[in-house]
């Protein structure tokens, strides 16, 4: 709870290799790359966290799954959420605003669902 990752030289948080991330009441801000990268069959559950002002995508999910509850994803230089290669992303009660490219699926095997 309450973890902040700020001003990273590359990716703010990178979860891969089947790993798990549970983050609540945090922030990932001002990085020079992707704010949150979830890949390689990893699983992320992020709640009430701000992912903002990163140079790359706010959240990128590649062949993995992520649940974002009550998160604010704003002002990122790439897409707010980018899902590809069989990714599954669930967004509940979140705010997605002011990102350079909104949200996007890179292929038909991925899904972004708002609940």
C-alpha positions as CSV (number, residue, x, y, z in Angstrom):
1,X,0.0,0.0,0.0
2,X,1.1,3.5,-0.8
3,X,4.1,2.8,-3.0
4,X,5.3,5.5,-5.4
5,X,7.6,5.0,-8.3
6,X,8.7,8.3,-9.8
7,X,11.1,9.7,-12.4
8,X,12.4,6.3,-13.6
9,X,14.9,6.2,-16.5
10,X,13.0,3.4,-18.2
11,X,9.9,1.4,-17.2
12,X,8.3,2.3,-13.9
13,X,7.2,-1.2,-12.9
14,X,7.9,-4.3,-15.0
15,X,6.2,-7.6,-14.0
16,X,7.0,-10.7,-16.1
17,X,7.7,-14.4,-16.1
18,X,4.4,-15.4,-14.5
19,X,5.0,-12.9,-11.6
20,X,2.2,-11.2,-9.6
21,X,1.8,-7.6,-8.6
22,X,-0.7,-6.3,-6.1
23,X,-0.6,-2.5,-5.7
24,X,-3.0,-0.2,-3.9
25,X,-3.0,3.5,-3.2
26,X,0.1,4.1,-5.1
27,X,1.6,6.2,-8.0
28,X,3.8,5.6,-11.0
29,X,4.7,8.9,-12.4
30,X,7.2,10.8,-14.7
31,X,9.1,7.8,-16.1
32,X,11.0,7.9,-19.4
33,X,9.2,4.7,-20.7
34,X,6.1,2.7,-19.9
35,X,4.5,3.4,-16.5
36,X,3.4,-0.2,-15.8
37,X,4.4,-3.2,-18.0
38,X,2.7,-6.5,-17.4
39,X,4.1,-9.3,-19.6
40,X,4.8,-13.0,-20.1
41,X,1.8,-14.5,-18.3
42,X,2.1,-12.2,-15.3
43,X,-0.9,-11.0,-13.3
44,X,-1.4,-7.5,-11.9
45,X,-4.1,-6.2,-9.7
46,X,-3.8,-2.4,-9.2
47,X,-6.2,-0.4,-7.2
48,X,-6.6,3.4,-6.5
49,X,-3.3,4.2,-8.2
50,X,-2.3,7.1,-10.4
51,X,-0.3,6.2,-13.5
52,X,0.6,9.5,-15.0
53,X,3.0,11.7,-17.0
54,X,5.2,8.8,-18.3
55,X,6.9,9.3,-21.7
56,X,5.6,5.9,-23.0
57,X,2.3,4.1,-22.5
58,X,0.6,4.4,-19.1
59,X,-0.2,0.6,-18.9
60,X,1.1,-2.0,-21.4
61,X,-0.1,-5.6,-21.1
62,X,1.6,-8.2,-23.3
63,X,0.4,-11.8,-23.1
64,X,-0.7,-11.3,-19.5
65,X,-3.6,-10.0,-17.5
66,X,-4.3,-6.9,-15.5
67,X,-7.2,-5.6,-13.4
68,X,-7.2,-1.9,-12.8
69,X,-9.8,-0.7,-10.2
70,X,-10.3,3.0,-9.4
71,X,-7.1,4.0,-11.2
72,X,-6.3,7.3,-12.9
73,X,-4.3,6.9,-16.1
74,X,-3.6,10.3,-17.5
75,X,-1.1,12.5,-19.4
76,X,1.1,9.6,-20.7
77,X,3.0,10.1,-24.0
78,X,1.7,6.9,-25.6
79,X,-1.5,5.0,-25.2
80,X,-3.3,5.1,-21.8
81,X,-3.7,1.3,-22.0
82,X,-2.2,-0.9,-24.7
83,X,-3.1,-4.6,-24.8
84,X,-1.5,-7.1,-27.2
85,X,-0.6,-10.7,-27.8
86,X,-3.5,-12.3,-25.9
87,X,-3.6,-9.8,-23.1
88,X,-6.7,-9.4,-20.9
89,X,-7.3,-6.0,-19.1
90,X,-10.3,-5.2,-16.9
91,X,-10.9,-1.6,-16.0
92,X,-13.4,-0.8,-13.2
93,X,-14.3,2.7,-12.1
94,X,-11.2,4.3,-13.6
95,X,-10.3,7.5,-15.3
96,X,-8.5,7.5,-18.6
97,X,-7.8,11.0,-19.9
98,X,-5.3,13.2,-21.6
99,X,-3.1,10.4,-23.0
100,X,-1.5,10.8,-26.4
101,X,-3.5,7.9,-27.9
102,X,-6.3,6.7,-25.6
103,X,-6.6,2.9,-25.4
104,X,-5.9,0.4,-28.1
105,X,-5.8,-3.3,-28.9
106,X,-2.9,-4.3,-31.0
107,X,-4.5,-7.6,-32.1
108,X,-7.7,-9.6,-32.0
109,X,-6.5,-12.0,-29.3
110,X,-6.5,-9.2,-26.7
111,X,-9.3,-7.6,-24.7
112,X,-9.9,-4.4,-22.7
113,X,-13.2,-4.6,-20.7
114,X,-14.8,-1.8,-18.7
115,X,-17.0,-2.9,-15.8
